[in-house]
């Protein structure tokens, strides 16, 4: 998610880029499932992941709907 956020920000800063397209494999939406092993994370780790996800979603919104 961090890499995707950085790439979206990098592309959005390029004046020659006028369109963005994100597509999940075999689907029209980007989604993922959470592996069972992730259930062992602490609350602080979950909060950190949520913050990264929140930044990604905010970046997508700002890039697509400036």
QUIZIRA-V629720 format. One line per field, one symbol per residue. ss: DSSP state (@ for helix, = for strand, . for the rest). phi: phi as a letter, one per 30 degrees, with the letter a starting at -180 (. if undefined). burial: + if it has 16 or more other C-alpha atoms within 10 Angstrom, else -. A space follows every 50 residues. Layout:
ss = ???
phi = ???
burial = ???
This chain:
ss = .@@@@@@@@@@@.......................@@@@@..@@@@@@@@ @@@@@@@@@@@@@@..
phi = .dddeddddddddddddcbbbcbddiacbcaaccdedddddddddddddd dddddddddeddddbd
burial = ----+--++--+-------------------------------------- -----+--++--+---
